[in-house]
Amino acid sequence: MFMLDTSWSSLPRGTSIDKVIAACVAFLMAFRPILRMRLALPVAALAFAGTTLIPKNTLHAEEPYQASFSRKPIYDDPPSRRLEPISKPSPSTPSTSPSASPTLTDRLASQIRRSRLFLQVHVSLLESHLNAAMTRTLHLEHSFTSTIASLAPPKGTNEHLLPGGLYVLVAAMAGSIVSRNRNILIRATFPLAVGIGAGWIVLPHTMRNVGDLVWKFEERAPVVAMNHLRIKGAVEEGWKQAKGRGQVVGKWADERVKEAREAAEGWVRKGR
């Protein structure tokens, strides 16, 4: 007696009813001699019932649950897997404890930072000193050029520096020649006085400009300025007195010349 396993679970997945029936028919055809004797009628009835009662649908080993079937599935339900959102790991901040000693890299970075700050401060100081020195140099250059330009006589005065300067130099040399056999005080002051006098005669505007420049420098020293004013006042006063006395002497000389001329004219007349 052959045992036929007709449970649906023994069928492979994807097997249809037509294939089952074809398999059954092939089985019956293979065992036809035996079935003719005892099982012809039951097998035919079974095949007819299978073709009429069983729906022609695809059978699966694991058929999903439907509400029309009350039979429980032979396999357990797969556990539900919930996909949880993956949270990005927060960047870990290195925790530095105050008690931890600095590493060699930290100490090297600290020394480099100190060196850079030291160089930056000293380079800034050097740059400021260089800028101040250049500013002072440019100021002195401008002051020197403007001072030399201010000593020149105006254009409308017909005063030339080249021949006038030569005349002043020749007069100073002549004064040194005249005073060479005198004492040292006269030999030092007489050529200077002769040169200054010649300058006031030949180059009056230039000497006035030089006098104003000397006075600006003398104003920085009040004692020198006061002595200069005192000497200048005494010289001017002496010049005025000399000028007045010269006028008196000139007038007396004119009178004497006039009297001598009248006396000579009288003698000439008497001689005739």
C-alpha positions as CSV (number, residue, x, y, z in Angstrom):
1,M,0.0,0.0,0.0
2,F,1.5,3.2,-1.0
3,M,1.2,6.3,1.2
4,L,0.6,9.6,-0.7
5,D,1.5,12.8,1.0
6,T,-1.1,15.3,-0.2
7,S,-0.4,18.1,2.3
8,W,0.0,21.5,0.8
9,S,3.1,22.1,2.8
10,S,5.1,19.4,0.9
11,L,4.6,21.2,-2.4
12,P,7.4,23.5,-3.5
13,R,6.8,27.3,-3.8
14,G,5.3,28.5,-7.0
15,T,3.5,25.2,-7.8
16,S,0.1,25.6,-9.5
17,I,-3.0,23.3,-9.4
18,D,-2.6,22.3,-13.1
19,K,0.9,21.0,-12.3
20,V,-0.5,19.1,-9.3
21,I,-3.1,17.5,-11.5
22,A,-0.6,16.7,-14.2
23,A,1.6,15.1,-11.6
24,C,-1.3,13.1,-10.2
25,V,-2.3,11.9,-13.7
26,A,1.3,10.9,-14.4
27,F,1.4,9.0,-11.1
28,L,-1.8,7.2,-12.0
29,M,-0.5,6.3,-15.5
30,A,2.6,4.9,-13.9
31,F,0.7,2.7,-11.5
32,R,-2.2,2.0,-13.8
33,P,-2.1,-1.8,-13.5
34,I,-2.4,-1.6,-9.7
35,L,-5.0,1.1,-9.7
36,R,-7.2,-0.8,-12.1
37,M,-7.8,-3.4,-9.5
38,R,-8.6,-1.5,-6.3
39,L,-8.1,2.3,-6.6
40,A,-9.5,3.2,-10.0
41,L,-12.7,4.6,-8.7
42,P,-11.4,6.5,-5.6
43,V,-8.5,8.0,-7.5
44,A,-10.8,9.2,-10.3
45,A,-13.2,10.7,-7.8
46,L,-10.3,12.4,-6.1
47,A,-9.0,13.9,-9.3
48,F,-12.5,15.1,-10.3
49,A,-13.0,16.7,-6.9
50,G,-9.6,18.4,-7.1
51,T,-10.4,19.9,-10.5
52,T,-13.8,21.1,-9.5
53,L,-13.4,22.2,-5.9
54,I,-9.9,23.6,-5.7
55,P,-9.5,27.0,-7.3
56,K,-6.9,27.4,-10.0
57,N,-4.6,29.8,-8.2
58,T,-0.9,29.7,-7.6
59,L,0.0,28.0,-4.4
60,H,2.9,29.2,-2.3
61,A,4.6,27.6,0.6
62,E,4.2,30.7,2.6
63,E,0.8,32.2,1.6
64,P,0.0,35.6,3.2
65,Y,-2.7,35.7,5.8
66,Q,-6.2,36.5,4.4
67,A,-9.4,37.2,6.3
68,S,-11.3,34.5,4.4
69,F,-9.1,31.7,5.8
70,S,-9.4,30.8,9.5
71,R,-6.4,28.5,9.3
72,K,-3.2,29.6,11.0
73,P,0.0,29.8,9.0
74,I,2.5,27.0,9.5
75,Y,5.4,29.5,9.9
76,D,5.7,32.1,12.5
77,D,5.3,35.7,11.6
78,P,8.7,37.4,11.0
79,P,9.6,39.8,13.7
80,S,8.9,43.4,12.9
81,R,12.0,45.5,12.4
82,R,11.7,49.1,13.0
83,L,14.3,51.3,11.3
84,E,15.5,53.8,13.8
85,P,17.1,57.0,12.6
86,I,20.8,56.9,12.8
87,S,22.0,59.8,14.9
88,K,25.3,61.3,13.9
89,P,27.9,61.2,16.5
90,S,28.5,64.6,18.0
91,P,32.1,65.7,17.6
92,S,34.0,65.0,20.7
93,T,35.7,68.0,22.2
94,P,39.0,67.1,23.7
95,S,38.7,67.7,27.4
96,T,41.8,69.3,28.8
97,S,42.2,69.0,32.5
98,P,44.0,72.0,34.1
99,S,46.2,69.6,36.0
100,A,47.6,68.0,32.9
101,S,51.1,69.2,32.0
102,P,51.6,70.9,28.5
103,T,53.1,68.7,25.8
104,L,56.3,69.4,23.9
105,T,54.3,70.7,20.9
106,D,52.4,73.2,23.2
107,R,55.6,74.5,24.7
108,L,57.2,74.8,21.2
109,A,54.1,76.7,20.0
110,S,54.3,79.0,23.0
111,Q,57.9,79.8,22.5
112,I,57.3,80.5,18.8
113,R,54.5,82.8,19.7
114,R,56.7,84.7,22.2
115,S,59.4,85.0,19.6
116,R,57.0,86.3,16.9
117,L,55.6,88.9,19.3
118,F,59.1,90.0,20.4
119,L,60.2,90.4,16.8
120,Q,57.0,92.2,15.8
121,V,57.4,94.7,18.7
122,H,61.0,95.5,17.9
123,V,60.5,95.7,14.2
124,S,57.6,98.2,14.8
125,L,59.9,100.3,17.0
126,L,62.7,100.2,14.4
127,E,60.2,101.2,11.7
128,S,58.9,104.1,13.8
129,H,62.4,105.3,14.6
130,L,63.4,105.1,10.9
131,N,60.3,107.0,9.9
132,A,61.0,109.7,12.5
133,A,64.7,110.0,11.3
134,M,63.6,110.3,7.7
135,T,61.0,113.0,8.7
136,R,63.7,115.0,10.5
137,T,66.1,114.6,7.6
138,L,63.5,115.9,5.1
139,H,62.6,118.7,7.4
140,L,66.2,119.8,7.8
141,E,66.8,119.6,4.0
142,H,63.7,121.7,3.4
143,S,64.7,124.2,6.0
144,F,68.3,124.5,4.6
145,T,67.1,125.0,1.0
146,S,64.4,127.5,2.0
147,T,67.0,129.4,4.2
148,I,69.5,129.6,1.3
149,A,66.8,130.7,-1.1
150,S,65.7,133.4,1.4
151,L,69.2,134.9,1.5
152,A,69.2,135.7,-2.2
153,P,68.4,139.3,-3.1
154,P,65.1,140.2,-4.9
155,K,65.1,140.1,-8.6
156,G,64.3,143.8,-9.1
157,T,67.3,145.1,-7.1
158,N,70.0,144.5,-9.8
159,E,72.2,142.9,-7.0
160,H,74.4,140.0,-8.1
161,L,76.0,137.6,-5.6
162,L,79.0,136.6,-7.7
163,P,80.8,139.8,-8.2
164,G,79.6,141.3,-4.9
165,G,80.8,138.3,-3.0
166,L,84.2,138.6,-4.6
167,Y,84.4,142.3,-3.7
168,V,83.6,141.4,0.0
169,L,86.3,138.7,0.0
170,V,88.9,141.1,-1.4
171,A,88.1,143.7,1.2
172,A,88.4,141.2,4.0
173,M,91.8,140.1,2.7
174,A,92.9,143.7,2.4
175,G,91.9,144.3,6.1
176,S,93.9,141.3,7.2
177,I,97.0,142.6,5.3
178,V,96.7,146.0,6.9
179,S,96.3,144.6,10.4
180,R,99.0,141.9,10.2
181,N,101.6,143.8,12.3
182,R,99.1,144.6,15.0
183,N,98.0,142.7,18.1
184,I,95.9,139.5,17.9
185,L,92.6,141.3,18.8
186,I,92.9,143.7,15.9
187,R,94.1,141.0,13.5
188,A,91.0,139.0,14.4
189,T,88.4,141.7,14.3
190,F,89.6,144.2,11.7
191,P,89.3,142.0,8.6
192,L,85.8,140.9,9.8
193,A,84.7,144.5,10.3
194,V,86.1,145.5,6.8
195,G,84.3,142.5,5.2
196,I,81.0,143.3,6.8
197,G,81.3,147.0,5.9
198,A,82.0,146.1,2.3
199,G,79.1,143.7,2.3
200,W,76.7,146.4,3.5
201,I,78.0,148.7,0.7
202,V,78.1,146.2,-2.2
203,L,75.3,143.7,-1.2
204,P,72.8,145.6,1.1
205,H,69.8,143.4,0.5
206,T,71.8,140.2,1.0
207,M,73.4,141.5,4.2
208,R,69.9,142.5,5.5
209,N,68.6,139.0,4.8
210,V,71.7,137.5,6.6
211,G,71.2,139.8,9.5
212,D,67.5,138.7,9.8
213,L,68.6,135.0,9.7
214,V,71.3,135.6,12.4
215,W,68.7,137.4,14.5
216,K,66.4,134.3,14.3
217,F,69.2,132.1,15.7
218,E,70.0,134.7,18.3
219,E,66.4,134.7,19.6
220,R,66.8,131.1,20.8
221,A,69.4,132.4,23.3
222,P,68.0,135.4,25.1
223,V,71.4,136.5,26.6
224,V,73.0,136.6,23.2
225,A,70.0,138.5,21.7
226,M,70.1,141.1,24.6
227,N,73.9,141.6,24.0
228,H,73.3,141.9,20.3
229,L,70.6,144.5,20.8
230,R,72.9,146.4,23.2
231,I,75.8,146.4,20.8
232,K,73.6,147.3,17.9
233,G,72.2,150.2,19.9
234,A,75.6,151.4,20.9
235,V,76.8,151.1,17.3
236,E,73.8,153.0,16.0
237,E,74.2,155.6,18.6
238,G,77.9,156.0,17.8
239,W,77.1,156.2,14.1
240,K,74.6,158.9,14.8
241,Q,77.0,160.9,16.9
242,A,79.7,160.4,14.3
243,K,77.4,161.4,11.6
244,G,76.3,164.5,13.6
245,R,79.9,165.4,14.4
246,G,80.8,164.9,10.8
247,Q,78.1,167.2,9.7
248,V,79.4,169.8,12.2
249,V,83.0,169.3,11.0
250,G,81.9,169.5,7.4
251,K,80.0,172.7,8.1
252,W,83.0,174.1,10.0
253,A,85.3,173.1,7.1
254,D,83.0,174.7,4.6
255,E,83.1,177.9,6.6
256,R,86.8,177.8,6.8
257,V,87.2,177.1,3.1
258,K,84.7,179.9,2.4
259,E,86.7,182.3,4.6
260,A,90.0,181.3,3.0
261,R,88.5,181.8,-0.4
262,E,87.2,185.2,0.4
263,A,90.5,186.2,1.9
264,A,92.4,185.0,-1.2
265,E,89.9,186.9,-3.3
266,G,90.6,190.1,-1.2
267,W,94.3,189.7,-1.5
268,V,94.0,189.3,-5.2
269,R,91.9,192.5,-5.5
270,K,94.3,194.5,-3.3
271,G,97.3,193.3,-5.4
272,R,95.8,194.7,-8.5
